[in-house]
Amino acid sequence: MYRYSEFDTAFLAERNAQFRAQVERRIDGSLTEDEFKPLRLMNGLYLQLHAYMLRVAIPYGTLNSAQMRQLALLAEKWDKGYGHFTTRQNIQYNWPKLNDVPDMLDALAEVGMHAIQTSGNTIRNVTADHFAGAAADEVADPRPYAELLRQWSTDHPEFQFMPRKFKIAITGSENDRAVIKAHDIGLQLVERDGVLGAKVIVGGGLGRTPMIGKTLNEFIAFDDLLAYLEATVSVWNQIGRRDNKYKARIKITVHEHGIDDIRARVEERYAQVRPQFKGVDMALLDEIKTHFALPAFREASVATFEGAYTNDPVFRSWVDTNIAPHKNADHAIVTISIKKHGNTPGDATAEQMRVMADLAQDFGYDELRISHEQNVILPHVHKSDLPAIHAKLKEHELATANIGLISDIIACPGMDYCALATARSIPVAETIATRFDELKLEHDIGHLKIKISGCINACGHHHVGHIGILGLDRAGVESYQITLGGDGSENASIGERAGPGFSYDEIVPAVERLVYAYLDLRDSKDETFLQTYRRLGLAPFKAALYPEAQADAA
């Protein structure tokens, strides 16, 4: 993983000292809240319902054990003992005191971390496939290119006050685990005639007007990537809407102008900026790549693993559900679920963070990843170590075998924390997970992604959930809309609204009716919920959701 240079360290120290002075001026009244707001947002500090919230960047989701332990320290020393991992592979602290935030930022800097550009109308934290560098199906590790983009975009003088925030995601595989088609720019690594480059997708996004991104360029070689992205963002920064924040995202610009017009404008701008980048970005990229070499994988017998897999059904269930293939046949990718049934999706205690840090140091070549699905990954684990890892995870409520299942729910903080939320998300997620654990149906249901947002901003990605739930305020009462058939994979699609919303008390029974309908409708146990929905369409699921309407029609 990338290690900070002297320049990085000096830059961060200067930035943190600057913000410390700004905080002091806010506390002594020299700055009003309106004056302070743009300054704090540049440093990842929000004002939520009950307190400030600090959002810490975890670029492309990659951490080492020292960094994870420092995150635990922040949670314990300056918050309430836990942190919340987000759908942008970041971590949020929901209860810091304003006068403590500079100390938190200095503590982060000690381990090469920061909160820069985790908020504001700028290029946000670049996200990546959480299996990057380990996945058996990737063309190349996308993280060096994500780091290149991070360095290019950090404090970029032209891109600090854009029409709205801007999000970039990158994957190295045809199997999209980074939801690249729902980003302002999505990049997929591809190889053409022996040359590695990227497919560029533009104009995706969720929120008030959800859209799937369109292909801007089928292939751009990496020695031209920065220039091409500079041109793309620059074009949007010039012509993007600033008269209406709901129409300011690049997806609206692409929709209003059309992809052909945007492509022509980008090509024109690209021709202008390309000479400024030629050679510089590749020299930087070559240096960055040295930080992402694979570890020296150890060799050992897998007999211990095979014996445990054969004789221990609990371990076997965990392996079958939470383990993914690694590019090294004797190794595995471990996804640690921090979604024990009934717990808040994405929340991890300081103790749990330290346990995961220890496992990474002892068994995982000192690497961890945060997924956009709000779980934690050990990307490189020898199979012989899996029984010991599972045993340690069980001691700390981290061994739930539910990855990709109905209780592996993505949920935003909702109205429990967020000032923008119009409904609660967390209790709905907790209740759904608890209910299907009680029914003991989870593994029979199989692959099913539920995603919940507490407002139209869609931080819970509900539009691309197989079952999406959107919480709204209807005359002071929480109302939950259901969308069906969404997909955040390489076959991305926006879910279809099923009909009228449900009250808080009705939403979990409604989901239960949907699931039972699916179990009756699927043509085999191998057909997933999404496959069944795509085969049959909305009608039979709508009938299950609204039985009273069907009875009235009859």
C-alpha positions, 0 to 999 in steps of 0.5 A: 500500500502507499506510504506517505512521502516527506511531501505528503507528511509536510502537506498534511501537517500544514493543512492540520495546523491551518484547520486547528487555527480555524477551529480556535477562531470558531470557538472564540467567536471570530468565525460565525458558523456560516463562515466556518462551514466551508472550512470544516467541510474541506476537512471532512467535518459535518454538523449532524443532528446531535453533534459534529461528525468527522468523516475520515478518508480510507483511500480505495478502502486500503488500511494496514494494522497500525492505521486500523488501531489508530481508528480504534484509538479515535473511537475510544478517546474522542467518540463513544467507542465505535466508528461507522464504515460507509458506502464510500469505504470511509469511516465516520465518527458521530460524536466528536467535540469540536475542540477535539477534532484538530487532535483527531486529525493530528492522530490520523496524520501519525499513521498517514491518514486524513479527512481531506475531501471527504466532503464539499463540492470537490472530488471525493475519496476515490473508491475501488474494488475491495478485492483489488490486488487479490481477486482471481478475476482481475486484469490488474490491481486498480489501486495504483491508478486510484492512488494516482487519481487521489494525488492528482485530485487532492487540493486541485486548484480548479476542482475545489468549488465545483457545481457539486461533489464528484465521485470516482470508482475503479475496478480491475475486473469485468465483475464489478464490485465497485458499482462503477456505473453509479458514479460520476466517473467509473473506470474499468481496467481493460487490456487491448493489444497488450496495452493496459488502459481503462474504459471510461464511464460517465454520468452515473449517480443515484439520489434524487435522479438516479442514472446509470453511467454511459460509456464516454471512451471504450479505451484510454491508455494509462499514459493519457488517463490523467489528461483525459480525466482532467478534461472530463471534469473541467468540461463539467466544471464549466458547463454544469448547472450552478443554478439548481443544486438538484441538477448540478451533478454531471449525470444531469449535464450528460442527460441534458447535452447528450453523451455525444456532445459531452464526448466532443467537448471532452476531446477538444479540451483533452487536446488542449491539456494533454501536452501538460501531462505527457510523461509526468503522470507515467513517471509518477505512476511507476513510482506508485506501483512499487508500493502495491507489490504483492506480498511474498505468499508463504507456502504451507499445507492446507490439510488443517483447513481441509480437516476443519472444513470437513468436520466443523459445519459452522466453520464450513458455513462461514467458508462457503459464505464469507470466503472468495477465490484468491489469485494464489490457489493456497490463499483466500479472501476473507470478508469479515461481516460486521453485521451480526443479526440485529446490529447496526450495519457498518458499526464496529467497536474499538475492540473489534477494530483492534481484533481485525488489526491483529488478524491482519498483522498475524495472518493477513500480510498486514493488509485490510480493506473496507468494502462499500458494502460496509464490511471489512476484508482480509485480502490475503490469507493462507487457507491453513490460517482460516480455522484460527481466524474463524475462532478469533472472530467468533470470540468478538461477534465477527463470525456471522456467515451472511455475506451476500445474504438478506442480513448483509444489508447496506444502510445509511445512518438515517434519522438517528444521526443525519440532519438530511434524513427524513426517516430511520434506516438503522432500526429497519435494517436491524429488524429485517436481519433479526426477523430472517434470522428467526425464520432460519431462511437466510441461506435458503433464500440465497443471494439477495441484496437489501439496501436502505436509505433514510432520504432521497440522497440515497447514501444507502444505494437503495436504487441498486438494491435487489430490494431497495427501501427509501425512507421518506416523510409523509406529513410527519409520518415515516413512509418507506418506498420499495423498489425492486430489481436494482443491481449495482454489478456490471449489469447495473440497473435502477430498481422499479418502484413497486407502489405506495409506501409502507409505514414503519410498522408495515415495512418488515412484514412487506419485505417478508411477503416479498421473500416468501413470494420469491421462494414460491416463484423461483424455478429452482433453488439456484435461481436468485431473487434478481434472476426471478424478478428479471424473468417474471417482472414486477407484477407477481411481487406487487401482488404479494406486496399489496394483497388488499389491492388484489382482493379489491380488484377481484 
